[in-house]
Every structure is written in C-alpha cells, then in structure tokens.
Amino acid sequence: MFQRLTDYKHIIWDWNGTLLDDAWLCVEVMNGMLERRGLPRVSLEFYRSVFTFPVRDYYEKLGYDFSREAFEKVGMEFMLLYNQRQKECRLHTEATSILEKLRKLGYGQSILSAREQNELTAETVDLGVNRYFTKIYGLDDHYAHGKTDVGLKLIKDLGLPSSTLLFIGDTRHDAEVACDIGIDCILISNGHHNEERLKECSFPVIGNLNEIIASL
C-alpha cells in the first residue's frame, strides 16, 4: 500500500480534513452564502469533487462573480461564518489515537496547514492535541492561496533530511505541496477531496487514518 512508517522519522500533518473533520461545516457555511446570492446549493459529494486551491477558483466554479463583489470580501465572509461555528468540529475519530501512538513510538510530528496561523494554533489547543507537535505552521491570512512557501520554511526549520519526512494530507494540493518541497506523501479520501480525484496524483491513497494505524 505504501512504505512502512518505519522508513520515516517525522510526520507532517495537514489539519483541515486530515485530522480535523470539517468538510461538512464548509458545505453548510457555503450553502448559506450561496442561498443569499441566489446560487445553487452543493452537496458534500459535489463539494469533494470541486473544492480546490487557490480557493478563488473553487468559488468561481460555484458561480461567484468577482466582477460584482471582491474575492477578499467573499473569502472573509466565509471565514467569519466558519469561525462562528468552528468549535462544532471534532477530530476524526481515530486522530488522537494515532497521534499518541506515533508519539510513543518516537516519531516527531508537525502541522502544515492552509488555516490562518493564530486560529490553527488555538484549535489544536482547544482540541487538546497541541502537545503532539514540534511545529505548527499555518498561513498569515484567510485566503488560502497555497502552502508551498510555508512548507519549505517548515522543512528548513525542522533540519531533517527530506527522505525522513512524510506528509499526510487529504487534497490534491497536499500532493502538489509534497512534490514541491520534495517529500513523500499519503493522501486520505475522507476529507475535502474524494478518492477519484486523489487517485489522479502520484501518491498512495487510503480511506482513513485507521489504515495508517494498521501499518504500525
């Protein structure tokens, strides 16, 4: 299925969709915004088939017209509404178990996320998992343009050989970031992208975190 985790020393986790189960909330918030603009609602299945980075492209696929309203205004509206309900989200059922198991086995762990930095850090504290991570790296704004530059900084700051690092994410963008920063990747299909889209990438795809636990 994929190289055994014993080939690596440090796991870099994506946050939203990979550890945090929040795709459902993204759909509910977006549907409220679409309704207010007279645009069609989306299902979770459709969302997983079209969500992409940069998120501006995703909004345009849903029918937003940025000649009529600024992307920055729409993006901030989404984040304000999302943040109002963010505490409704929980980690995927098996997330804490695998973080703890990896810690006991001596793996280092970090987060590389498109979430805004301060909000990301606060969420890991609220959910009681911040203690598992050596580094927690997010973005400096809410517009999710991409995280390759932050990933390169994380790699540099960790000071570990690329061959010892593994990135675990849930989107094609995570696969692109892994390629850009030169590390291996595993993709999980119960987050923000469906299995069909992930299988177009060059990395292994699994259904959920339990498959990683089973390989330890």
N, C-alpha and C positions, 0 to 999 in steps of 0.2 A: 504493500500500500504506500508506504513512504519510509524513508530512512528512520531507523530507530532513534529515539531521542538521545540515546547514549552517545550519538555522534556529535552532539552539541553541548555547549556549556551554559548558554544564556538564551532564554526565550523572550522575544519581543512580541507583546500582545497588542493587537488593535483593541479598542474599547467598545465603541457602539456597535452592537450587533454580534460581536465576537464574545465578549464577556458579559456585556450589558444587553439584556433582552428589551430592545426599544423600538424595533421596526414597527410594531403595532401602533405605538404612540405617534410615530412620524406620519403614519397613514391617517390617523384620526385628526391630528392637527391640520394636515394638509387638506383633508376633505372639508373642514370648516372654512378654510381660506378659499378653496375652490367654489364652494357654495355661495360665498359672499360676492364672488365675481361672476356668477352665472356660468361657471365652467363645470364639466362633468366630474363626478366623484371617481375615486380609484379604489380598487380592492387591494388587499395585501399582496395577492399573487401578481397583479399588474404592477404594483409598486416595485416588487423584487425584480421584475423584468425590465424596468426602465430607469430606476434610480442610478445616477452616475455622478462622477466628479469631472470637472467642476460642477457644483450643484446648479449653477445658472443654466447649464444645458438641460438638466432634468426639469427645471421649472418651465423652460420653453417647450419641452415635449408635452407638458401638461396643459399648455395653452396660454401661458402668461405672455403678455405683450409688453416688452420693456421699452417700447416707444411711447407707451401710455403711462407707465409707472416705473420708477427706478428699481433695478435689481436689488440695490442696497436696502431700499425700503421694504421690499418683499422679504428679503433674507432676514432682516431684523425682526419683522413681524412674526415670521416662523419661529425664530429663536425665542422671542419673548413668550409666545404661546406655549412652545415646547417646555421652556424653563418653568412656567407656571405649574406644569403637571409632571415634571421630570421625576419627582420623588415617588410617583406611582410605579416607576420602573424598578425591576429587580434584576439581579444577575441571573444568567441561565442556571438552571437547577444544579448542574454539576460543576459550575465555575469555581466556587470556593474549594471544593474537594480537590480539584486538580492543582490549584494554586498551592494548597497546603502540601499536597503530595510532592510536587516539584521542589518546594522549599526544603522538605525533609530529605530529599534526595540530593540536595546541594546545588541545584540549578539557580543561577541568577535569573531575575525576571524584571522586565521593564514594560512600559506602555508607550506606544507611538500612536497618536490619535489625531483626527481632524477636529476634535472638540476644542473649544476655547480653553486655554491653559488653566485659568483660575477655576472655571466651572468643572473641568475634568478632575483637578486635584480635590476639590470639595466633594465630588461624587464618590471618589474612592474612599475618602474619609467617612462619609455618611454610610456607605455600604460595608465598612469595616475591613477593606482589603488593601488599604494604602501600605500597610506594613510589609506586604509581599514584594514591593517593587523598589529596585535600586534607583531607577529613573522613571519619571512620569512626564512625558513630553507631549504637549498639545500645540495648538496654533495660537497666534496672538490676536485673532479676530474671529468673527462668527460666520465668515463667508465660505469656508471650506474649499479654498482654491486647490488644495492638494498638500501633501505632507512629505514630499521627497526631500526638500531642503532641511526640514526638521529631522527627518530620518538620517540624513548624512551627519548632522550635528550629533545625534544620539550615538551613531556608530563611532564617531571620533571621541566623544566623551567616555564611552564605555572602555575604549582602549583595548578591545579584544580582536583577535583575528576574525575576519568575516566568515571563515569556514566553521567557526564555533557558534555562530548565531543563527537562530531560526525565527522567522516572523510568522505569526499565526493571525490570519485575518478572515474577512467574510465578503470582500468585494474584489472586483477586477482591478480597482485602483490599488488595493493592497498588493496584488500580484505585480502591478506596474512599479510600485514603490520598491518592492523587494528586488526586482530586476535592476532598477536604477541605482540602488545602494549596494547591490552585489551580494545578497544573501539568499539563502533558501527560504521557502515559504510553504505553508499548508493553508488551504482555504476551507472554510466551514460553510455549509449551504443552508444553515437555519437562521441567517442574519438578514442583511439588506440586499443580497443578490441570490438568485435561485441557482440550483445545481447546473442547469443548462448553460447559463452564462459563464459560470466559474469553470466549467469543463473546457471552455474555449481557451483558457490560459494554459501555461506550460507546467503548472504545479499540481500536486495531488489534491483531490477534493474529498472531504469526508462530511458525514451528515451532522455530527455534533461532537461535543468535547469528550463524550464517553469513549469514542474511538481512540482518542489520544491516551486516555487513562488505561485502556486495554492494552496499549503497546508498551507500557512501562513495566 
